Amino acid sequence: MEIRVLRYFLTVVREESITKAADVLHITQPTLSRQLSQMEDDIGVKLFHRGTRKITLTNEGMLLRRRAEEILQLVDNTEKELVEQEEQIEGKITIGCGELASVQILSELISDFSKNYPGVTYDIFTATADLVKEQMDKGLIDIGLLLEPIDIEKYEFIRLGTKEKWVVLMRADDELAEKESVSAKDLSELPVILPRRLSVQSELASWFGDYYSNLHVLFTSNLSTNGAVMVTNGLAYSVVIEGSVPFWDHTKIACRPLSPELTATCVLAWKRQQPFSLAAAKFIDHAKCFLGMTKA
C-alpha cells in the first residue's frame, strides 16, 4: 500500500467523486480509477459503493479512511521533524580564501546555504592559496577557495568560472593611471611589488618575458591590501589579482589591467577522505548542487 495511493484514496473520499478528485490531483480519471481498483485488488476488499452521482464508502472503506488519515498524519509529522532537524544543524565552517573576485560566488553560495541552515556560522581565513592549503592539510580549514596554479591532487574540487584578472595598482595621480592598460615594458624600470607565492611569480615571470630579469622588485607581499598602503605612499607599483580592488577608494588608488591580459582561475576545494562536521559536509554537498557541477 503506497502513501501516494492513500492520498488519492482520501481525496476521492473528500470529493465523493473520482472525476472531481482527478481534477484536484491533476491526473486523469482513468489513471485514478485504475490506481483505486488496484488497491482494492491488493487488499482484497471492496472500498467503495459507486453510485450514479457520488461514491460512498463500504465498512472496510471507512476503516481504511481512519487508518489512512492516521498514517498520513504520521508521515507528514515525520517529514516535518526531519526538515526541522535539518534546520537545526549548527556549527562553524572554516573557509580559507584570498582576496579574489570569486569571493562573490562564495558569498552567494553561503547566502543560499544559510536559507536552509540558519544556525551555521562561518570563519573566513584570508591568506594565500599555499597557506590555506597548508591549513587544510592540518585539518584547521574545512574548505579552501584557491587561486591556481596549485597542486590539488589530494583534494576534491570544483573549478569556478570566474576569471581572475591580474592588474597593476598605482597612485591615482600617477602617470601610468592615464593609460588604459600597463605593459611589461612600462614596469621594467619601476619599483614593483610582487606576490610572495613562488608559483605565481613563475606565472608573472612568463608574462614579463625578457623584462623580468631586470625587474626592480622592491617588495613581495602575500595580500594586496598591505601592498596598496605602499602604493599609496608612492613606494612602488603592485602587481596583484584584481579581487576586491573594485571596492577600494579610487580617489587614492588606480587600477589598470596588464597588457597583454593575464588571467587565472580558482577552485573551491576540500581534502579527500577528510572527516567533516555535519555542517561542513552539508555545505560541500550544497556547493556541488548550487554550482551545478560534480566533484572532479
C-alpha positions as CSV (number, residue, x, y, z in Angstrom):
1,M,0.0,0.0,0.0
2,E,1.7,3.2,-1.2
3,I,1.5,6.6,0.5
4,R,0.7,8.2,-2.8
5,V,-2.3,6.0,-3.3
6,L,-3.5,6.6,0.2
7,R,-3.5,10.3,-0.6
8,Y,-5.5,9.5,-3.8
9,F,-8.0,7.5,-1.7
10,L,-8.6,10.3,0.8
11,T,-9.0,12.8,-1.9
12,V,-11.7,10.7,-3.5
13,V,-13.4,10.3,-0.1
14,R,-13.4,14.1,0.4
15,E,-14.6,14.9,-3.1
16,E,-17.1,12.0,-3.2
17,S,-16.3,11.7,-6.9
18,I,-13.4,10.2,-8.9
19,T,-13.8,12.8,-11.6
20,K,-13.5,15.7,-9.2
21,A,-10.7,14.1,-7.3
22,A,-8.8,13.5,-10.5
23,D,-9.1,17.3,-11.2
24,V,-7.8,18.1,-7.8
25,L,-4.9,15.7,-8.1
26,H,-4.1,16.8,-11.7
27,I,-4.2,13.3,-13.0
28,T,-6.6,11.7,-15.5
29,Q,-9.8,10.0,-14.3
30,P,-8.9,6.6,-15.9
31,T,-5.5,6.7,-14.1
32,L,-7.1,7.4,-10.7
33,S,-9.7,4.7,-11.2
34,R,-7.1,2.2,-12.1
35,Q,-5.0,3.1,-9.0
36,L,-8.0,2.6,-6.7
37,S,-9.1,-0.6,-8.3
38,Q,-5.5,-1.9,-8.0
39,M,-5.5,-1.0,-4.3
40,E,-8.8,-2.9,-3.8
41,D,-7.4,-5.9,-5.5
42,D,-4.2,-5.8,-3.5
43,I,-6.1,-5.5,-0.2
44,G,-8.8,-8.0,-1.2
45,V,-11.8,-5.9,-0.2
46,K,-14.2,-3.5,-1.7
47,L,-13.8,0.0,-0.5
48,F,-16.4,2.0,-2.4
49,H,-20.1,1.9,-3.4
50,R,-20.0,3.5,-6.8
51,G,-23.3,5.4,-7.3
52,T,-24.5,7.4,-10.3
53,R,-24.0,10.8,-8.6
54,K,-21.4,10.1,-5.9
55,I,-19.5,7.3,-4.3
56,T,-19.7,6.2,-0.7
57,L,-17.5,4.0,1.5
58,T,-18.1,0.5,2.5
59,N,-17.4,-0.6,6.1
60,E,-13.9,-1.6,5.0
61,G,-13.5,1.7,3.3
62,M,-14.5,3.6,6.4
63,L,-11.9,1.7,8.4
64,L,-9.2,2.4,5.8
65,R,-10.2,6.1,5.9
66,R,-9.5,6.3,9.6
67,R,-6.2,4.4,9.3
68,A,-5.1,6.3,6.2
69,E,-5.7,9.6,8.0
70,E,-3.5,8.4,10.9
71,I,-0.8,7.0,8.6
72,L,-0.6,10.2,6.5
73,Q,-0.6,12.4,9.6
74,L,2.4,10.3,10.9
75,V,4.1,10.7,7.5
76,D,3.6,14.4,7.4
77,N,4.8,14.8,11.0
78,T,7.9,12.7,10.3
79,E,8.7,14.8,7.2
80,K,8.3,18.0,9.2
81,E,10.5,16.7,12.0
82,L,13.2,15.8,9.5
83,V,13.1,19.2,7.9
84,E,13.3,20.9,11.3
85,Q,16.2,18.7,12.2
86,E,18.0,19.9,9.1
87,E,17.3,23.5,10.0
88,Q,18.6,22.9,13.5
89,I,22.1,21.9,12.2
90,E,24.6,24.2,13.9
91,G,28.3,24.6,13.9
92,K,31.1,26.7,12.3
93,I,32.5,26.2,8.9
94,T,36.1,27.5,8.3
95,I,36.8,28.7,4.8
96,G,40.1,29.9,3.6
97,C,40.4,32.3,0.6
98,G,42.5,35.0,-0.9
99,E,41.3,38.5,-2.0
100,L,39.6,37.2,-5.1
101,A,36.7,38.1,-7.4
102,S,35.5,34.5,-6.8
103,V,34.6,35.5,-3.2
104,Q,31.5,36.9,-4.8
105,I,30.4,33.4,-5.8
106,L,31.3,32.2,-2.3
107,S,29.1,34.9,-0.7
108,E,26.2,33.8,-3.0
109,L,26.8,30.1,-2.0
110,I,26.8,30.9,1.7
111,S,23.7,33.1,1.4
112,D,21.8,30.2,-0.4
113,F,23.1,27.6,2.1
114,S,22.0,29.8,5.1
115,K,18.4,29.8,4.0
116,N,18.3,26.1,4.9
117,Y,20.8,26.1,7.8
118,P,20.5,29.5,9.6
119,G,22.2,28.1,12.7
120,V,25.6,27.6,10.9
121,T,28.2,30.3,11.2
122,Y,31.4,30.9,9.2
123,D,35.1,31.7,9.9
124,I,36.7,33.3,6.9
125,F,40.5,33.0,6.9
126,T,42.2,35.3,4.4
127,A,45.6,34.2,3.1
128,T,47.5,32.9,0.0
129,A,46.5,29.6,-1.5
130,D,49.7,27.9,-0.3
131,L,48.9,28.9,3.3
132,V,45.3,28.0,3.0
133,K,46.2,24.6,1.6
134,E,48.7,24.1,4.5
135,Q,45.9,24.8,7.0
136,M,43.6,22.4,5.1
137,D,46.2,19.6,5.3
138,K,46.3,20.2,9.1
139,G,42.6,19.9,9.4
140,L,42.3,23.5,10.5
141,I,40.3,24.7,7.5
142,D,37.3,22.8,6.0
143,I,37.2,24.4,2.6
144,G,39.5,26.5,0.5
145,L,38.9,29.0,-2.3
146,L,42.3,28.6,-4.0
147,L,43.9,30.6,-6.8
148,E,45.6,28.4,-9.4
149,P,48.3,27.3,-10.2
150,I,48.3,24.9,-7.2
151,D,48.7,21.2,-6.7
152,I,45.3,19.9,-5.9
153,E,46.0,16.1,-6.3
154,K,45.0,15.5,-2.6
155,Y,41.7,17.4,-2.9
156,E,38.3,17.2,-4.4
157,F,37.3,20.4,-6.1
158,I,35.0,22.5,-8.2
159,R,36.6,24.8,-10.7
160,L,34.8,28.1,-10.7
161,G,34.0,30.0,-13.9
162,T,35.0,33.5,-12.7
163,K,38.1,34.8,-14.5
164,E,40.6,36.3,-12.0
165,K,42.3,39.3,-13.7
166,W,45.9,40.5,-13.0
167,V,46.2,44.2,-12.6
168,V,48.7,46.9,-11.5
169,L,47.9,49.2,-8.6
170,M,49.3,52.8,-8.6
171,R,48.5,56.2,-7.1
172,A,45.5,57.8,-8.7
173,D,47.7,60.8,-9.7
174,D,50.4,58.6,-11.3
175,E,51.3,59.0,-14.9
176,L,50.6,55.3,-15.6
177,A,47.0,55.9,-14.4
178,E,46.5,57.8,-17.7
179,K,47.0,54.6,-19.7
180,E,44.2,52.1,-20.3
181,S,46.5,49.2,-19.6
182,V,50.1,48.5,-18.5
183,S,52.7,46.5,-20.3
184,A,55.8,44.7,-19.1
185,K,57.9,47.5,-20.6
186,D,56.0,50.1,-18.7
187,L,57.1,48.5,-15.4
188,S,60.6,47.4,-16.4
189,E,62.4,50.3,-14.7
190,L,60.0,50.9,-11.9
191,P,59.9,49.6,-8.3
192,V,57.2,46.9,-8.1
193,I,55.5,44.7,-5.5
194,L,55.0,41.0,-6.5
195,P,53.1,38.3,-4.7
196,R,55.1,36.1,-2.3
197,R,53.9,32.8,-3.9
198,L,56.8,31.3,-6.0
199,S,54.4,29.5,-8.3
200,V,52.6,32.8,-9.0
201,Q,55.9,34.6,-9.5
202,S,56.7,32.0,-12.2
203,E,53.5,32.8,-13.9
204,L,54.3,36.5,-13.8
205,A,57.9,35.8,-15.0
206,S,56.5,34.3,-18.1
207,W,54.3,37.3,-18.7
208,F,57.2,39.8,-18.2
209,G,59.4,37.8,-20.5
210,D,62.8,39.3,-21.1
211,Y,62.0,42.3,-18.8
212,Y,61.7,40.0,-15.8
213,S,65.5,39.6,-15.2
214,N,65.9,43.4,-14.8
215,L,62.7,43.9,-12.8
216,H,63.2,46.1,-9.7
217,V,61.2,44.0,-7.1
218,L,61.2,46.3,-4.0
219,F,58.6,44.3,-2.1
220,T,56.9,40.9,-2.0
221,S,53.5,40.7,-0.3
222,N,51.1,38.0,0.4
223,L,48.0,40.2,0.4
224,S,47.1,43.1,-1.9
225,T,45.8,45.4,0.8
226,N,49.1,45.8,2.6
227,G,50.8,46.3,-0.7
228,A,48.3,49.1,-1.5
229,V,49.5,51.0,1.5
230,M,53.0,51.1,0.0
231,V,51.5,52.1,-3.4
232,T,49.5,55.0,-1.7
233,N,52.8,56.3,-0.3
234,G,54.4,56.3,-3.7
235,L,56.9,53.5,-2.9
236,A,56.1,51.0,-5.7
237,Y,53.6,49.6,-8.2
238,S,51.8,46.5,-7.1
239,V,51.0,43.6,-9.5
240,V,48.0,41.8,-8.0
241,I,44.8,39.9,-8.7
242,E,42.1,42.4,-9.1
243,G,39.9,40.6,-6.5
244,S,38.4,43.2,-4.1
245,V,40.1,46.2,-5.7
246,P,36.8,47.5,-7.2
247,F,35.6,48.1,-3.7
248,W,38.5,50.4,-2.7
249,D,38.8,54.2,-2.8
250,H,39.7,55.0,-6.3
251,T,40.4,58.6,-5.5
252,K,43.7,57.3,-3.9
253,I,44.4,54.0,-5.8
254,A,44.1,53.5,-9.6
255,C,43.9,50.0,-11.1
256,R,44.9,49.1,-14.7
257,P,44.9,45.7,-16.4
258,L,48.0,44.1,-17.7
259,S,48.6,44.1,-21.5
260,P,48.5,41.5,-22.9
261,E,45.8,40.3,-20.5
262,L,46.8,37.8,-17.8
263,T,44.1,35.8,-16.0
264,A,43.8,32.9,-13.6
265,T,41.1,30.6,-12.3
266,C,40.1,29.5,-8.8
267,V,38.9,26.2,-7.3
268,L,36.7,25.5,-4.3
269,A,38.5,22.6,-2.7
270,W,38.3,20.2,0.3
271,K,40.6,17.4,1.3
272,R,39.9,13.9,0.2
273,Q,38.8,11.4,2.8
274,Q,38.7,14.2,5.4
275,P,36.2,13.7,8.3
276,F,34.0,16.8,8.3
277,S,31.5,18.1,10.7
278,L,27.8,17.7,9.7
279,A,27.6,21.4,8.9
280,A,30.7,21.3,6.6
281,A,29.6,18.0,4.9
282,K,26.2,19.6,4.2
283,F,27.9,22.7,2.8
284,I,30.0,20.7,0.4
285,D,27.0,18.8,-0.8
286,H,25.1,22.1,-1.2
287,A,28.1,23.6,-3.1
288,K,28.0,20.8,-5.7
289,C,24.4,21.3,-6.3
290,F,24.5,25.1,-6.2
291,L,27.4,25.4,-8.6
292,G,25.8,22.9,-11.0
293,M,28.9,20.8,-11.1
294,T,30.2,17.5,-9.8
295,K,33.4,16.9,-7.9
296,A,36.5,16.4,-10.0
